[in-house]
Amino acid sequence: MNIQVLNKLHLYQITVIFSVIFALLGFSYNVWRMEVSEENSNIRTACFEMLINLSSLEQQIYAAHYDGDKKQGNPRNGWVTVGLIADLSALTDDAVKKESIALKETWSAHWETIPTSKNSVDKLVGSIDSVRAKIKYLLSSLE
């Protein structure tokens, strides 16, 4: 073979190698980006569900304390809501998990006195607000 054909073959081989490298890099980046996007989507969904359940819990507390409504302010429903919030927090970050566990502990300590104690209501609403604040911070920090 002559030198010109060998040079073209060598150039072709280099082009193929770089093409494969760029294809692999592009594919790798795309996979990584999709994983990050999916994780962020799961975190957002969990956070929005938690916000909805936090509002529901707050409504149950107000119904029990201010309205004396034993049906809408039923503590069993509150336990379920608090448990769901704690479960959903596993899909978020450590700060939200910590505040959700603190909310569950506060609920555990004060659920019986919600109808009669303004202090219990204030502590529970304060704990709910803390979880909300951590959720809002997490949502604003997502990529």
N, C-alpha and C positions, 0 to 999 in steps of 0.2 A: 504494500500500500504506500501511497505517497504521503508526504508530510502534511499536505493540505487536508486530506481526508482524515488523517489521525488527529489533527488540530480540531476539526469540526466534531469528530467523535468525542474528543476530550471535553470540548465546550458543551456538547449535548449532555454528557454525563454530569458535569458540574451543574448545569441547569436543572436536571432531573433531581439531583441531590438537594439543591436549594428549594426546589418546588415541594418536595416531600417534607423537608424541615419546616417550611412556612405553613404547609397544610396541617402538620401535627401541632405546631404552636397555635395556629388559629383554632383548631378543634379543641385543644386543651383549654385555651382561654374561654371558649364558648361554654364548655362543660362546667368550668369553675363558675362563670358568671351565672349560669342557669341554676346551679346549686345555691349560690348566695341569694339569688332572687327568690327561689322556692323557700329557703329558710326565712327570709324576710317576710314573705307572704304568710307563712305559717305563724310567725310572731305577730304580725298585724291582725290576722284573724282571731288569734287567741286574745290579744289585747282588746279588740272591739267587743268580743263576747264577754270579757271580764268587765268592761265598762258598763255594758248592759246589765250584767248581774249585780254589779255594785249599786247601780241605780235602783234595781229591784229590791236589794237588801235595805237600802236607805228608806225606800218607800214602806217596806214592811216594818221597819223600826218606827217611823213616824206614825204609821197606822196604829201600832200597838201602844205607843206612848201618848200621842196627842188625841187620837180618836177613840182609844179604848176598844178598837176593833179586833176581836179575838180571831176572826176569820182571816182578814188580810194581814194581820200582825202575828200570825201563827208562828211560834218559835220553831216548829218542825220544818216549816218551809224555809225559815232562816238558816237552819242547820244545813239543809240541802244546798241552798245558795252559797253559803260560806264554803262548804265542801267543794262545790263546783269551781268557785273562784280559786281555791287552793290547788285543785287539780289542773286547771288551765294555766296556772302560773308556772307549771313545769315546762311549758313551751316557750317561756320568756327568758329573761335574764335573772341573775342572782338577786339583784336589788328588788325586783318585783316579787320574786319568790319569798324573800325575807319579809317584806311588808305584808304579803298574803298570809304567811304563817302567823305574823303578829296580829293580823285581823282575826284569824281563827282563834288565837289564844284570848284576845280581848272579848270576842263573842262568847267563848266558853266561860269566861269569868263574869260576864254581865248579862247574858241573855235572860236570866230569870227576873232581873229587876228592871227590865226595859219599861214595862207599863207604869212603874211607880217612881223611878229614879231618873231625874234630869241628868245627873252625873254620868250614869251608864250610857244614856243616849249620846251625850257629848263625847265620851270616850270612843264609842263605836263609830260615830260620824267622823271624828278626828282620824280614826284608823282607816276608815273608808277613803277619806280625803288623801291620806298618805299613800295608799295604794294607787289612787288615781294619779297623783303627782308623779310617782315612779313610772307608771304606764305612759303618761304623756311625755316624760323625758325619754323613755326608751323609743317611743314612736318617732320622736323628732331626731333621734340619733341614728336611725336606720339608713343604710346606703341606698 
